[in-house]
Amino acid sequence: MTDDLVLRRQVCFALYAASRALTDVYRPLLDAHGLTYPQYLVLLVLWERDDEPPTVSELGARLRLDSGTLSPLLRRLEAAGLVVRTRSARDERRVEVGLTAQGRALRQRMDEVPRRVARATGLTDAELVALRDTLTRVTETIHRQKEQ
């Protein structure tokens, strides 16, 4: 009989430890640009959607962040001159988040971050893709089950 209540057998601990290790890799790379990891995630979404700025609620849904967490992030990014929040021309109740010229320019300076993080993992490109896809599937499955 195996004992499931052993730390090394816990998937949750493996994910937690890996997340902390990756955050440690990201920290100095992002500190060099004055960013936190959550701010970096916001910018990733905005860089993808530069042609059509998302609303605050769309951004929160994409990042799985509530407005209480997202609003301070956006305030700090706005104070840094990287993003701007504006009322939607189509619906004044909605607030859109767009990049400033400085926010767009930052994208080129961040180009090396994903490659450096990937190298730090010691995994091949195929292993990283498989890991990402597995974690995405786990996340989506758990969220679907919570909604039922």
N, C-alpha and C positions, 0 to 999 in steps of 0.2 A: 504494500500500500504506500502511495506517495502522499506527502503532506503538502497540500496546496497553499498552506499558510506559511510559506517560506518566501522571504523577500526576493531572492533571485528567480523565483518562478512567476513573479507577478508581472504581467504585461504592463500594467499601469506604472510600475516603478521603472521599467525599461524605457517607456515613453517619457516619463518625467526626467530621468537622468539624461537621456539623449537630448531632450529639449533644452535642458540647462547647459549641456555641453555645446550645443549649437549656438545658444545665446552668447556663450563665452567667446565663440569664434566671431560672431557678428559684432559684438560690443566695440572692439577697437576699430574695426572697419567703419562702423557708423559714427562713432565718437569723432573720428577725423573730419566728419561732415556736419557735426553738431546735431545728429539725429539719434533718436531712440529706436528700438526695434519696432514698436507699434507705429511710430511715425513713418518708418520705412515702408511698412505694409500699406499704409494709406497712400503713400506716394506711388507704390507699385500699381495700385488700382487706378490712380489718376493718370499715370503715364500710359496705361493701356487705353484709357477712355478720354484722352486729351481732346479728341474731336467732338465728343459729346459728354460734357461734365455730368457726373452722377449727382443725384440728390443726396442729402445727408442720410436719409433713410435707406436708399439703395446702397450707399457706401457701407453703412452699418450692417446691412443684410449680407453683403458680400464678404465682409471681414468677420461676421458673427460677433459684432460688438454692439452693446446697447448704447443709447444716446448719452447716458451718464459717463460712459468711458470715452466715447468718440468726441463729444463736444470739447472737452479740455485738450484733446490731441489736436483738433482742428484749430482751436484758439492759439495754441503754441506754434503750429505750422504757419498760421496767418501772421502772427507776431514776427516770425522769422522771415516773412516776405515770400514764402514758398507757395501758398495757396490763397485764394480769395473765395469768400462765401457771398453769394448773391441770390436775391429772390428770383424765382423762375419767371420769365416773361409770360409763359403759358398759364401758370398757376401760382399766384402770389403766396399761397400757403406753403409751397415747397421751396426749400433752399438748396441751391446747387453749389457744388464745390469744384472749383477750377484751379488750374495751375497758373502761376504768374510766370513771367519770362525767366525769373530766377529759378523757379521750380522746374521749368522745362530744361534749363541749362544744367541743373544738378544731375539729370538723368545720365548725361555723358560721363560725368565724373564718377558715377556709381557703377559704371559698366563692368568693372572688374570684380565687384563684390560677389556675385553668384559663383563665378569661377573659383575664387579663393575659398569660399565656403565649401564648394564641392570637393576641392583638393584636400581640405582639412578632414573630410570624412573618411578618406581612404577607400571610398567605394568607386566602382566604375560608373560610367554614364548610365549603362543599362541597369545596374543595381540601384542607382539613385532614382531612376524613373520607376522601377518596380516598387521601391520603398514608398515613394510619393503616392503612387497609384493605390497601394495597399492602405496607407494611412487615410487617403481621401475616401476610399470605400468604407473604412471603419467609421469615420466621422459621419458620412452620409447615412449609413445604416443606423447608427445610434440616434441621429437627429430625426430620421423617419420614424423610428420606434417611439420616440418621445412625443411625436405629433399624433400618434394613433390613440 
